[in-house]
Amino acid sequence: MATTDKLFAGSIPELYERFLVPLIFEPYACDLAKRVADTAPKDVLETAAGTGVLTRAMAARLPAAVRIVATDLNQPMLDQAAKRQAGDRRIEWRQADALALPFPTASFDVIVCNLARCSSPTRLRGTRKRGGFCDPAAISFSMYGTGSQKMNSPTWSRKRWR
């Protein structure tokens, strides 16, 4: 895949937010945010945050003291997300590759990903790498598709790293 094939820039972030988020991503984000909130986290890492639909849903459910670090490979997607959540100081928007995250060991007690794993050719490798950034007692949540109907048959995964 060419490097430019991985970049969501130009009008893509706005169109993604306007059309795909309400149609596909928002219902899953709301459900996943509730699952995350039920664990009473202190530090949350979100990978593949896109335009921030899950970030917004978590921010609405989590106490103000919870730190949320939302990462995505594409800075333009994060810029679109930050516009929608401007002024929320507990959210840190960071451009980062989910397979090469720049965080020290045991930085987070929850790591979360909404739907991005369904399109990752390195899904298992990414899941293994994420465990290093979590506290040993941390929980990882992922929502991903399975089989040929990835978006129609979502699967939830909850893993305790210990």
DSSP file (Angstrom, degrees, kcal/mol; ACC not computed):
  #  RESIDUE AA STRUCTURE BP1 BP2  ACC     N-H-->O    O-->H-N    N-H-->O    O-->H-N    TCO  KAPPA ALPHA  PHI   PSI    X-CA   Y-CA   Z-CA
    1    1 A M              0   0    0      0, 0.0     5,-0.1     0, 0.0     2,-0.0   0.000 360.0 360.0 360.0 131.4    0.0    0.0    0.0
    2    2 A A    >   -     0   0    0      1,-0.1     3,-1.2     3,-0.0     4,-0.5  -0.348 360.0-115.9 -67.7 151.6    1.4    3.4   -0.9
    3    3 A T  G >  S+     0   0    0      1,-0.3     3,-1.3     2,-0.2     4,-0.4   0.867 116.3  57.0 -56.7 -38.3    2.0    5.9    1.9
    4    4 A T  G >  S+     0   0    0      1,-0.3     3,-0.9     2,-0.2    -1,-0.3   0.747  94.8  66.7 -67.8 -22.1   -0.7    8.2    0.4
    5    5 A D  G <  S+     0   0    0     -3,-1.2    -1,-0.3     1,-0.2    -2,-0.2   0.695  99.7  51.6 -69.8 -18.0   -3.3    5.4    0.7
    6    6 A K  G <  S+     0   0    0     -3,-1.3     2,-0.6    -4,-0.5    -1,-0.2   0.530  90.2  95.4 -93.7  -8.5   -3.0    5.6    4.4
    7    7 A L    <   -     0   0    0     -3,-0.9     2,-0.9    -4,-0.4    67,-0.0  -0.752  53.9-164.6 -94.8 122.0   -3.6    9.3    4.7
    8    8 A F        +     0   0    0     -2,-0.6    69,-0.2     2,-0.0     2,-0.2  -0.850  41.6 134.8-100.0  96.2   -7.1   10.6    5.4
    9    9 A A    >   +     0   0    0     -2,-0.9     3,-1.9    67,-0.1     2,-0.2  -0.633  36.0  34.1-132.4-172.9   -6.7   14.3    4.4
   10   10 A G  T 3  S-     0   0    0      1,-0.3     4,-0.3    -2,-0.2    -2,-0.0  -0.441 128.6 -15.8  64.3-128.2   -8.4   17.1    2.5
   11   11 A S  T 3> S+     0   0    0     -2,-0.2     4,-2.3     1,-0.2    -1,-0.3   0.523 116.3  92.5 -85.5  -5.8  -12.2   16.7    2.7
   12   12 A I  H <> S+     0   0    0     -3,-1.9     4,-3.1     1,-0.2     5,-0.3   0.919  81.7  50.9 -59.7 -49.0  -12.0   13.1    4.0
   13   13 A P  H  > S+     0   0    0      0, 0.0     4,-2.3     0, 0.0    -1,-0.2   0.913 113.6  45.3 -57.7 -41.5  -12.1   13.8    7.8
   14   14 A E  H  > S+     0   0    0     -4,-0.3     4,-2.4     2,-0.2    -2,-0.2   0.919 116.2  45.2 -67.3 -43.1  -15.1   16.1    7.4
   15   15 A L  H  X>S+     0   0    0     -4,-2.3     4,-2.8     2,-0.2     5,-0.8   0.895 112.0  52.7 -67.0 -40.1  -17.0   13.7    5.2
   16   16 A Y  I  X>S+     0   0    0     -4,-3.1     5,-2.1    -5,-0.3     4,-0.7   0.937 113.0  44.4 -57.7 -48.9  -16.1   10.8    7.4
   17   17 A E  I  <5S+     0   0    0     -4,-2.3    -2,-0.2    -5,-0.3    -1,-0.2   0.901 117.2  45.0 -64.3 -42.6  -17.5   12.7   10.5
   18   18 A R  I  <5S+     0   0    0     -4,-2.4    -2,-0.2    -5,-0.2    -1,-0.2   0.884 130.8  14.6 -73.0 -39.4  -20.6   13.8    8.7
   19   19 A F  I  X5S+     0   0    0     -4,-2.8     4,-1.2    -5,-0.2    -3,-0.2   0.866 127.6  39.6-107.1 -47.9  -21.6   10.6    7.0
   20   20 A L  I  XXS+     0   0    0     -5,-0.8     4,-3.2    -4,-0.7     5,-1.2   0.887 107.9  59.2 -77.2 -38.5  -19.8    7.5    8.3
   21   21 A V  I  4XS+     0   0    0     -5,-2.1     5,-3.1     1,-0.2    -1,-0.2   0.957 112.1  37.7 -58.5 -54.1  -19.8    8.4   12.0
   22   22 A P  I  45S+     0   0    0      0, 0.0    -1,-0.2     0, 0.0    -2,-0.2   0.883 122.2  45.4 -66.0 -34.7  -23.6    8.6   12.5
   23   23 A L  I  <5S+     0   0    0     -4,-1.2    -2,-0.2     3,-0.1    -3,-0.2   0.894 135.1   0.0 -74.6 -41.6  -24.2    5.7   10.1
   24   24 A I  I  X5S+     0   0    0     -4,-3.2     4,-0.6    -5,-0.1    -3,-0.2   0.812 127.7  39.2-116.7 -52.5  -21.6    3.2   11.3
   25   25 A F  I  ><S+     0   0    0     -5,-1.2     4,-2.4     1,-0.2     5,-0.2   0.805  95.2  69.8 -86.3 -32.7  -19.4    4.2   14.2
   26   26 A E  H  ><S+     0   0    0     -5,-3.1     4,-2.4    -6,-0.2     5,-0.2   0.888  97.0  50.5 -60.8 -45.5  -21.6    6.2   16.7
   27   27 A P  H  > S+     0   0    0      0, 0.0     4,-1.8     0, 0.0    -1,-0.2   0.922 114.6  45.1 -60.0 -41.3  -23.8    3.3   18.0
   28   28 A Y  H  X S+     0   0    0     -4,-0.6     4,-2.8     1,-0.2     5,-0.2   0.893 110.9  54.1 -67.3 -39.3  -20.7    1.2   18.7
   29   29 A A  H  X S+     0   0    0     -4,-2.4     4,-2.6     1,-0.2    -1,-0.2   0.906 107.4  50.3 -62.1 -42.2  -18.8    4.1   20.3
   30   30 A C  H  X S+     0   0    0     -4,-2.4     4,-1.6     2,-0.2    -1,-0.2   0.917 113.2  45.7 -63.0 -43.6  -21.7    4.7   22.7
   31   31 A D  H  X S+     0   0    0     -4,-1.8     4,-1.8    -5,-0.2    -2,-0.2   0.924 114.5  47.4 -65.2 -44.4  -21.8    1.1   23.8
   32   32 A L  H  X S+     0   0    0     -4,-2.8     4,-2.4     1,-0.2    -2,-0.2   0.880 107.9  55.9 -66.2 -38.3  -18.0    0.9   24.1
   33   33 A A  H  X S+     0   0    0     -4,-2.6     4,-2.7     1,-0.2    -1,-0.2   0.885 106.7  50.9 -61.2 -38.9  -17.9    4.1   26.1
   34   34 A K  H  X S+     0   0    0     -4,-1.6     4,-2.0     2,-0.2    -1,-0.2   0.916 109.4  50.3 -64.0 -43.1  -20.3    2.6   28.6
   35   35 A R  H  < S+     0   0    0     -4,-1.8     4,-0.4     2,-0.2    -2,-0.2   0.906 112.7  46.8 -61.7 -42.0  -18.2   -0.5   29.0
   36   36 A V  H >< S+     0   0    0     -4,-2.4     3,-1.7     1,-0.2     4,-0.3   0.939 110.5  51.8 -64.9 -47.3  -15.1    1.6   29.6
   37   37 A A  H >< S+     0   0    0     -4,-2.7     3,-1.7     1,-0.3    -1,-0.2   0.844  99.6  64.7 -59.8 -34.6  -16.9    3.8   32.1
   38   38 A D  T 3< S+     0   0    0     -4,-2.0    -1,-0.3     1,-0.3    -2,-0.2   0.687  97.0  57.1 -63.5 -17.7  -18.0    0.7   34.0
   39   39 A T  T <  S-     0   0    0     -3,-1.7    -1,-0.3    -4,-0.4    -2,-0.2   0.507 102.7-133.6 -90.5  -5.1  -14.4    0.0   34.8
   40   40 A A    <   -     0   0    0     -3,-1.7    -3,-0.1    -4,-0.3    -2,-0.1   0.948  34.0-167.4  52.4  59.0  -13.8    3.4   36.5
   41   41 A P        -     0   0    0      0, 0.0     3,-0.1     0, 0.0    -1,-0.1  -0.246  27.4-164.4 -74.4 163.6  -10.5    4.1   34.7
   42   42 A K  S    S+     0   0    0      1,-0.3    25,-2.5    24,-0.1     2,-0.4   0.661  82.6  27.1-110.6 -36.3   -8.0    6.8   35.6
   43   43 A D  E    S-a   67   0A   0     23,-0.2    66,-2.0     2,-0.0    67,-1.6  -0.975  70.8-171.3-135.0 118.5   -5.9    6.9   32.4
   44   44 A V  E     -ab  68 110A   0     23,-3.0    25,-2.9    -2,-0.4     2,-0.5  -0.922   7.7-162.6-115.5 132.6   -7.4    5.8   29.0
   45   45 A L  E     -ab  69 111A   0     65,-2.6    67,-2.9    -2,-0.4     2,-0.5  -0.967   7.5-167.3-110.7 124.1   -5.5    5.3   25.8
   46   46 A E  E     -ab  70 112A   0     23,-3.0    25,-3.0    -2,-0.5     3,-0.3  -0.953   4.5-160.4-109.9 127.3   -7.6    5.2   22.6
   47   47 A T  E    S+ b   0 113A   0     65,-2.3    67,-0.5    -2,-0.5    69,-0.2  -0.787  73.4  16.0-103.0 151.4   -5.9    3.9   19.4
   48   48 A A  S    S+     0   0    0     -2,-0.3    66,-0.3    48,-0.3    24,-0.3   0.930  73.2 169.6  54.8  51.1   -7.2    4.7   15.9
   49   49 A A    >   -     0   0    0     22,-3.4     3,-2.3    -3,-0.3     4,-0.5   0.705  10.9-178.8 -68.7 -21.8   -9.4    7.5   17.3
   50   50 A G  T 3  S-     0   0    0      1,-0.3    31,-0.3    21,-0.2    -1,-0.2  -0.349  70.1 -11.8  59.0-129.9  -10.3    8.9   13.9
   51   51 A T  T 3  S-     0   0    0     29,-0.1    -1,-0.3    30,-0.1    33,-0.2   0.267 104.7-101.4 -90.4  11.7  -12.5   11.9   14.2
   52   52 A G  S <> S+     0   0    0     -3,-2.3     4,-2.8     3,-0.1     5,-0.2   0.688  72.6 142.2  87.9  20.7  -13.1   11.2   17.9
   53   53 A V  H  > S+     0   0    0     -4,-0.5     4,-1.8     1,-0.2     5,-0.1   0.926  82.9  39.4 -62.1 -44.0  -16.6    9.6   18.1
   54   54 A L  H  > S+     0   0    0     -5,-0.3     4,-2.7     2,-0.2     5,-0.2   0.884 113.4  56.3 -71.3 -37.6  -15.5    7.2   20.8
   55   55 A T  H  > S+     0   0    0     -6,-0.3     4,-2.7     1,-0.2    -2,-0.2   0.934 109.3  46.1 -58.0 -47.4  -13.4    9.9   22.5
   56   56 A R  H  X S+     0   0    0     -4,-2.8     4,-1.8     1,-0.2    -1,-0.2   0.904 112.2  50.8 -62.7 -42.0  -16.5   12.2   22.7
   57   57 A A  H  X S+     0   0    0     -4,-1.8     4,-0.8    -5,-0.2    -2,-0.2   0.891 112.8  45.9 -65.3 -38.8  -18.7    9.3   24.0
   58   58 A M  H >X S+     0   0    0     -4,-2.7     4,-2.7     1,-0.2     3,-0.9   0.922 109.5  54.5 -68.6 -43.0  -16.1    8.5   26.7
   59   59 A A  H 3< S+     0   0    0     -4,-2.7    -2,-0.2     1,-0.3    -1,-0.2   0.851 106.3  52.9 -59.4 -34.2  -15.7   12.1   27.7
   60   60 A A  H 3< S+     0   0    0     -4,-1.8    -1,-0.3    -5,-0.2    -2,-0.2   0.755 118.9  34.7 -71.7 -23.9  -19.4   12.4   28.2
   61   61 A R  H << S+     0   0    0     -3,-0.9    -2,-0.2    -4,-0.8    -1,-0.2   0.684 103.0  79.8-104.2 -22.9  -19.5    9.4   30.6
   62   62 A L  S  < S-     0   0    0     -4,-2.7   -25,-0.0     1,-0.1   -28,-0.0  -0.597  85.2-100.8 -93.5 149.4  -16.2    9.6   32.4
   63   63 A P    >   -     0   0    0      0, 0.0     3,-1.8     0, 0.0    -1,-0.1  -0.225  36.0-109.1 -60.9 156.1  -15.4   11.9   35.4
   64   64 A A  T 3  S+     0   0    0      1,-0.3    -2,-0.0     3,-0.0    -5,-0.0   0.712 114.8  64.1 -61.3 -22.5  -13.5   15.1   34.7
   65   65 A A  T 3  S+     0   0    0      2,-0.1     2,-0.3    25,-0.0    -1,-0.3   0.596  78.5 103.6 -79.7 -10.4  -10.4   13.7   36.5
   66   66 A V    <   -     0   0    0     -3,-1.8     2,-0.4    -7,-0.1   -23,-0.2  -0.576  66.9-139.4 -77.5 130.4   -9.9   10.9   33.9
   67   67 A R  E     -a   43   0A   0    -25,-2.5   -23,-3.0    -2,-0.3     2,-0.5  -0.765  16.4-166.4 -89.4 131.5   -7.1   11.5   31.4
   68   68 A I  E     -ac  44  91A   0     22,-2.7    24,-2.7    -2,-0.4     2,-0.6  -0.981   6.3-169.6-120.1 121.2   -7.9   10.4   27.8
   69   69 A V  E     -ac  45  92A   0    -25,-2.9   -23,-3.0    -2,-0.5     2,-0.6  -0.948   9.9-167.2-109.8 113.0   -5.1   10.1   25.3
   70   70 A A  E     -ac  46  93A   0     22,-2.5    24,-2.7    -2,-0.6     2,-0.3  -0.889   8.0-174.7-105.8 122.2   -6.6    9.7   21.8
   71   71 A T  E     + c   0  94A   0    -25,-3.0   -22,-3.4    -2,-0.6     2,-0.3  -0.829  10.2 168.5-116.9 153.8   -4.2    8.6   19.0
   72   72 A D  E     - c   0  95A   0     22,-1.3    24,-2.1    -2,-0.3     6,-0.1  -0.973  40.2-126.2-156.0 153.4   -4.5    8.2   15.3
   73   73 A L  S    S+     0   0    0     -2,-0.3     2,-0.7    22,-0.2    24,-0.1   0.787  96.9  67.3 -67.8 -28.0   -2.2    7.6   12.4
   74   74 A N    >>  -     0   0    0      1,-0.2     4,-1.6    22,-0.1     3,-0.5  -0.854  62.6-163.6-106.5 112.0   -3.7   10.6   10.6
   75   75 A Q  H 3> S+     0   0    0     -2,-0.7     4,-2.6     1,-0.2     5,-0.2   0.873  91.0  59.5 -59.1 -39.7   -3.2   14.1   11.9
   76   76 A P  H 3> S+     0   0    0      0, 0.0     4,-1.8     0, 0.0    -1,-0.2   0.863 104.4  51.1 -60.3 -33.2   -6.1   15.5    9.8
   77   77 A M  H <> S+     0   0    0     -3,-0.5     4,-2.1   -69,-0.2    -2,-0.2   0.918 111.2  47.7 -67.2 -42.4   -8.5   13.1   11.4
   78   78 A L  H  X S+     0   0    0     -4,-1.6     4,-2.9     2,-0.2    -1,-0.2   0.866 107.8  55.7 -65.8 -36.1   -7.3   14.2   14.9
   79   79 A D  H  X S+     0   0    0     -4,-2.6     4,-1.5     2,-0.2    -1,-0.2   0.912 108.6  47.9 -61.8 -41.7   -7.6   17.9   13.9
   80   80 A Q  H  X S+     0   0    0     -4,-1.8     4,-1.1     2,-0.2    -2,-0.2   0.905 112.7  49.4 -64.0 -41.3  -11.3   17.2   13.0
   81   81 A A  H  X S+     0   0    0     -4,-2.1     4,-1.1   -31,-0.3     3,-0.5   0.921 107.5  53.5 -63.1 -45.0  -11.8   15.5   16.3
   82   82 A A  H  < S+     0   0    0     -4,-2.9     3,-0.2     1,-0.2    -1,-0.2   0.828 102.3  59.1 -63.2 -32.4  -10.2   18.3   18.3
   83   83 A K  H >< S+     0   0    0     -4,-1.5     3,-0.8     1,-0.2    -1,-0.2   0.891 107.2  46.9 -61.2 -38.9  -12.6   20.8   16.7
   84   84 A R  H 3< S+     0   0    0     -4,-1.1    -1,-0.2    -3,-0.5    -2,-0.2   0.709 121.1  36.4 -76.8 -20.4  -15.6   18.9   18.0
   85   85 A Q  T >< S+     0   0    0     -4,-1.1     3,-1.7    -3,-0.2    -1,-0.2  -0.060  81.4 157.8-123.7  30.9  -14.1   18.6   21.5
   86   86 A A  T <   +     0   0    0     -3,-0.8     3,-0.1     1,-0.2    -3,-0.1  -0.282  64.1  23.9 -59.2 138.5  -12.3   21.9   21.9
   87   87 A G  T 3  S+     0   0    0      1,-0.2     2,-1.2     4,-0.1    -1,-0.2   0.318  80.7 125.5  91.0  -8.3  -11.7   23.1   25.4
   88   88 A D    X   -     0   0    0     -3,-1.7     3,-1.6     1,-0.2    -1,-0.2  -0.725  39.6-171.3 -86.9  98.9  -11.7   19.6   27.1
   89   89 A R  T 3  S+     0   0    0     -2,-1.2    -1,-0.2     1,-0.3    -3,-0.0   0.647  75.8  66.8 -68.4 -17.6   -8.4   19.7   28.8
   90   90 A R  T 3  S+     0   0    0    -23,-0.1   -22,-2.7    -3,-0.1     2,-0.5   0.612  87.2  82.7 -81.1  -8.7   -8.4   16.1   29.9
   91   91 A I  E <   -c   68   0A   0     -3,-1.6     2,-0.5   -24,-0.2   -22,-0.2  -0.839  59.7-168.7 -99.1 128.2   -8.2   14.9   26.2
   92   92 A E  E     -c   69   0A   0    -24,-2.7   -22,-2.5    -2,-0.5     2,-0.6  -0.971  10.0-152.1-113.1 122.2   -4.8   14.8   24.6
   93   93 A W  E     +c   70   0A   0     -2,-0.5     2,-0.4   -24,-0.2   -22,-0.2  -0.850  20.9 177.6 -96.3 121.7   -4.8   14.3   20.8
   94   94 A R  E     -c   71   0A   0    -24,-2.7   -22,-1.3    -2,-0.6     2,-0.5  -0.986  29.1-135.9-131.6 126.6   -1.6   12.6   19.6
   95   95 A Q  E     +c   72   0A   0     -2,-0.4     2,-0.3   -24,-0.2   -22,-0.2  -0.688  49.3 142.6 -74.4 124.4   -0.6   11.5   16.1
   96   96 A A        -     0   0    0    -24,-2.1     2,-0.5    -2,-0.5   -48,-0.3  -0.971  54.1-114.2-163.6 148.0    0.8    8.0   16.5
   97   97 A D    >   -     0   0    0      3,-0.4     3,-2.2    -2,-0.3   -25,-0.0  -0.747  26.3-136.7 -82.5 128.6    1.0    4.6   14.8
   98   98 A A  T 3  S+     0   0    0     -2,-0.5     3,-0.4     1,-0.3    -1,-0.1   0.705 105.4  54.2 -61.6 -19.1   -0.8    2.0   16.9
   99   99 A L  T 3  S+     0   0    0      1,-0.2    -1,-0.3    30,-0.1    -2,-0.0   0.445 117.4  34.7 -93.7  -0.6    2.0   -0.4   16.2
  100  100 A A  S <  S+     0   0    0     -3,-2.2    -3,-0.4     2,-0.0    -1,-0.2  -0.349  79.4 177.1-146.7  58.4    4.7    2.1   17.5
  101  101 A L        -     0   0    0     -3,-0.4     2,-0.6    -5,-0.1    -3,-0.1  -0.434  27.6-138.8 -72.9 139.8    3.1    4.0   20.3
  102  102 A P        +     0   0    0      0, 0.0    -1,-0.1     0, 0.0    -6,-0.0  -0.218  61.3 114.2 -93.5  44.0    5.4    6.5   22.1
  103  103 A F        -     0   0    0     -2,-0.6     3,-0.1     1,-0.0     4,-0.0  -0.875  65.8-111.2-119.1 147.7    4.3    5.9   25.7
  104  104 A P    >   -     0   0    0      0, 0.0     3,-0.9     0, 0.0    -1,-0.0  -0.288  50.5 -80.3 -68.2 159.2    6.2    4.4   28.7
  105  105 A T  T 3  S+     0   0    0      1,-0.2    28,-0.2     2,-0.1    30,-0.1  -0.262 113.4  15.0 -57.2 143.8    5.3    1.0   30.1
  106  106 A A  T 3  S+     0   0    0     26,-1.0    28,-0.2    28,-0.5    -1,-0.2   0.811  80.8 136.8  60.9  36.7    2.3    0.9   32.4
  107  107 A S    <   +     0   0    0     26,-1.4     2,-0.3    -3,-0.9    27,-0.2   0.681  62.5  40.6 -83.0 -19.2    1.0    4.4   31.4
  108  108 A F  E     - d   0 134A   0     25,-1.6    27,-3.2     1,-0.1   -64,-0.2  -0.942  52.2-159.1-135.0 149.2   -2.7    3.4   31.1
  109  109 A D  E    S+     0   0A   0    -66,-2.0    30,-2.1    -2,-0.3     2,-0.4   0.572  89.2  33.4-101.4 -12.0   -5.2    1.3   32.9
  110  110 A V  E     -bd  44 139A   0    -67,-1.6   -65,-2.6    28,-0.2     2,-0.4  -0.994  62.2-171.5-139.7 136.9   -7.5    1.0   30.0
  111  111 A I  E     -bd  45 140A   0     28,-2.0    30,-2.7    -2,-0.4     2,-0.3  -0.993  15.2-174.8-125.0 137.9   -6.7    0.8   26.3
  112  112 A V  E     -bd  46 141A   0    -67,-2.9   -65,-2.3    -2,-0.4     2,-0.3  -0.971  15.9-178.8-139.7 146.3   -9.6    1.0   23.8
  113  113 A C  E     -bd  47 142A   0     28,-1.5    30,-1.5    -2,-0.3     2,-0.7  -0.980  13.5-153.9-145.5 130.0  -10.1    0.7   20.0
  114  114 A N  E     - d   0 143A   0    -67,-0.5    30,-0.1    -2,-0.3   -60,-0.1  -0.898  69.3 -39.7-113.5 105.2  -13.4    1.0   18.1
  115  115 A L  S >  S+     0   0    0     28,-2.1     3,-0.8    -2,-0.7     4,-0.3   0.217 104.5 106.0  72.1 -11.5  -13.6   -0.8   14.8
  116  116 A A  G >   +     0   0    0      1,-0.2     3,-1.4   -69,-0.2     4,-0.3   0.830  69.0  65.6 -70.1 -29.5  -10.1   -0.1   13.5
  117  117 A R  G >  S+     0   0    0     26,-0.4     3,-1.1     1,-0.3    -1,-0.2   0.762  85.9  72.0 -64.7 -23.6   -8.9   -3.6   14.1
  118  118 A C  G <  S+     0   0    0     -3,-0.8    -1,-0.3    25,-0.3    -2,-0.2   0.760 105.1  38.0 -65.7 -22.9  -11.3   -5.0   11.4
  119  119 A S  G <  S+     0   0    0     -3,-1.4    -1,-0.3    -4,-0.3    -2,-0.2   0.374  90.8 110.1-107.5   4.2   -9.2   -3.5    8.6
  120  120 A S    X   -     0   0    0     -3,-1.1     3,-1.0    -4,-0.3     4,-0.1  -0.690  51.5-160.7 -87.4 123.5   -5.7   -4.1   10.1
  121  121 A P  T 3  S+     0   0    0      0, 0.0     3,-0.2     0, 0.0    -1,-0.2   0.684  97.6  47.3 -71.2 -14.8   -3.6   -6.7    8.4
  122  122 A T  T 3> S+     0   0    0      1,-0.2     4,-2.6     2,-0.1     5,-0.2  -0.201  71.4 139.0-116.7  40.4   -1.5   -6.9   11.6
  123  123 A R  H <> S+     0   0    0     -3,-1.0     4,-2.0     1,-0.2    -1,-0.2   0.895  73.3  44.4 -54.4 -49.5   -4.4   -7.1   14.1
  124  124 A L  H  > S+     0   0    0      1,-0.2     4,-2.3     2,-0.2    -1,-0.2   0.916 113.3  50.4 -66.2 -43.6   -2.8   -9.7   16.3
  125  125 A R  H  > S+     0   0    0      1,-0.2     4,-2.3     2,-0.2    -1,-0.2   0.906 110.7  50.5 -60.4 -41.4    0.6   -8.0   16.4
  126  126 A G  H  X S+     0   0    0     -4,-2.6     4,-1.9     1,-0.2    -1,-0.2   0.894 108.8  51.1 -63.8 -40.9   -1.1   -4.7   17.3
  127  127 A T  H  X S+     0   0    0     -4,-2.0     4,-1.0    -5,-0.2    -1,-0.2   0.917 111.2  48.0 -63.9 -43.5   -3.0   -6.3   20.1
  128  128 A R  H >< S+     0   0    0     -4,-2.3     3,-0.5     1,-0.2     4,-0.4   0.914 110.8  50.8 -63.6 -43.2    0.1   -7.8   21.6
  129  129 A K  H >< S+     0   0    0     -4,-2.3     3,-1.3     1,-0.2     4,-0.4   0.867 102.5  60.9 -64.4 -36.3    2.1   -4.5   21.3
  130  130 A R  H >< S+     0   0    0     -4,-1.9     3,-1.6     1,-0.3     4,-0.4   0.822  89.8  70.6 -62.4 -31.1   -0.6   -2.5   23.1
  131  131 A G  G X< S+     0   0    0     -4,-1.0     3,-1.0    -3,-0.5    -1,-0.3   0.784  87.9  64.2 -58.2 -28.4   -0.3   -4.6   26.2
  132  132 A G  G <  S+     0   0    0     -3,-1.3   -26,-1.0    -4,-0.4    -1,-0.3   0.729  98.0  54.1 -69.1 -22.1    3.1   -3.1   27.0
  133  133 A F  G <  S+     0   0    0     -3,-1.6   -25,-1.6    -4,-0.4   -26,-1.4   0.526  96.8  86.2 -89.2  -5.9    1.6    0.4   27.5
  134  134 A C  E <  S-d  108   0A   0     -3,-1.0   -28,-0.5    -4,-0.4   -25,-0.2  -0.656  87.2-105.6 -98.1 150.2   -0.9   -0.8   30.1
  135  135 A D  E >   -     0   0A   0    -27,-3.2     3,-2.8    -2,-0.3    26,-0.2  -0.401  44.4-107.0 -57.4 146.7   -0.6   -1.3   33.8
  136  136 A P  E 3  S+     0   0A   0      0, 0.0    -1,-0.1     0, 0.0    26,-0.1   0.776 123.4  48.2 -55.5 -25.7   -0.3   -5.0   34.5
  137  137 A A  E 3  S+     0   0A   0     24,-0.2   -28,-0.1    25,-0.1    -2,-0.1   0.318  90.9 128.4 -93.4   8.9   -3.9   -4.9   35.8
  138  138 A A  E <   -     0   0A   0     -3,-2.8    23,-2.1   -30,-0.2     2,-0.4  -0.108  51.3-137.2 -68.6 161.8   -5.2   -3.0   32.8
  139  139 A I  E     -dE 110 160A   0    -30,-2.1   -28,-2.0    21,-0.2     2,-0.5  -0.955   9.5-155.3-119.3 138.4   -8.1   -3.9   30.6
  140  140 A S  E     -dE 111 159A   0     19,-2.9    19,-2.4    -2,-0.4     2,-0.4  -0.959   7.6-167.2-114.0 131.1   -8.2   -3.6   26.8
  141  141 A F  E     +dE 112 158A   0    -30,-2.7   -28,-1.5    -2,-0.5     2,-0.3  -0.955  11.1 170.8-115.4 135.7  -11.4   -3.2   24.9
  142  142 A S  E     -dE 113 157A   0     15,-2.1    15,-2.4    -2,-0.4     2,-0.5  -0.997  19.2-161.1-141.2 145.2  -11.7   -3.7   21.2
  143  143 A M  E     +dE 114 156A   0    -30,-1.5   -28,-2.1    -2,-0.3   -26,-0.4  -0.996  29.9 152.9-122.8 124.8  -14.7   -3.8   18.8
  144  144 A Y  E     - E   0 155A   0     11,-2.2    11,-3.2    -2,-0.5     2,-0.2  -0.958  38.9-107.9-148.4 163.7  -13.9   -5.4   15.5
  145  145 A G  E     - E   0 154A   0     -2,-0.3     2,-0.3     9,-0.2     5,-0.2  -0.531  25.8-155.0 -93.0 161.6  -15.6   -7.3   12.7
  146  146 A T        -     0   0    0      7,-0.6     3,-0.5     4,-0.3     7,-0.2  -0.945  50.1  -1.8-132.6 154.5  -15.3  -11.0   11.8
  147  147 A G  S    S-     0   0    0     -2,-0.3     3,-0.5     1,-0.2     6,-0.1  -0.113 109.8 -41.9  66.3-162.6  -15.8  -13.0    8.7
  148  148 A S  S    S+     0   0    0      1,-0.2     2,-0.4     2,-0.1    -1,-0.2   0.686 135.1  57.5 -77.8 -18.5  -16.9  -11.5    5.3
  149  149 A Q    >>  +     0   0    0     -3,-0.5     4,-1.3     1,-0.2     3,-1.1  -0.446  67.5 162.3-107.4  57.1  -19.5   -9.3    6.9
  150  150 A K  T 34 S+     0   0    0     -3,-0.5     3,-0.4    -2,-0.4    -4,-0.3   0.834  72.9  41.2 -49.5 -46.9  -17.2   -7.4    9.2
  151  151 A M  T 34 S+     0   0    0      1,-0.2    -1,-0.3    -3,-0.2    -2,-0.1   0.714 114.4  52.7 -79.2 -19.1  -19.4   -4.4    9.9
  152  152 A N  T <4 S+     0   0    0     -3,-1.1    -1,-0.2     1,-0.2    -2,-0.2   0.613 112.7  41.8 -91.5 -12.5  -22.6   -6.5   10.3
  153  153 A S  S  < S-     0   0    0     -4,-1.3    -7,-0.6    -3,-0.4    -1,-0.2  -0.519  77.8-175.1-133.0  67.9  -21.2   -9.0   12.8
  154  154 A P  E     -E  145   0A   0      0, 0.0     2,-0.4     0, 0.0    -9,-0.2  -0.288   8.6-155.1 -67.2 149.0  -19.2   -7.0   15.4
  155  155 A T  E     -E  144   0A   0    -11,-3.2   -11,-2.2     2,-0.0     2,-0.4  -0.984   5.5-144.1-124.3 134.7  -17.3   -8.9   18.1
  156  156 A W  E     -E  143   0A   0     -2,-0.4     2,-0.4   -13,-0.2   -13,-0.2  -0.784  13.2-167.3 -97.5 142.6  -16.4   -7.4   21.4
  157  157 A S  E     +E  142   0A   0    -15,-2.4   -15,-2.1    -2,-0.4     2,-0.4  -0.997   8.4 179.7-129.8 129.4  -13.1   -8.3   23.1
  158  158 A R  E     +E  141   0A   0     -2,-0.4     2,-0.4   -17,-0.2   -17,-0.2  -0.990  11.2 178.6-128.7 123.5  -12.2   -7.5   26.7
  159  159 A K  E     -E  140   0A   0    -19,-2.4   -19,-2.9    -2,-0.4     2,-0.5  -0.985  23.0-150.2-130.7 132.6   -8.8   -8.6   27.9
  160  160 A R  E     -E  139   0A   0     -2,-0.4   -21,-0.2   -21,-0.2   -22,-0.1  -0.891  16.0-146.3 -96.1 129.2   -7.1   -8.2   31.3
  161  161 A W              0   0    0    -23,-2.1   -24,-0.2    -2,-0.5    -1,-0.1   0.658 360.0 360.0 -73.6 -16.6   -3.4   -8.0   30.7
  162  162 A R              0   0    0    -24,-0.4    -1,-0.3   -26,-0.1   -25,-0.1   0.465 360.0 360.0 -79.8 360.0   -2.5   -9.8   33.9
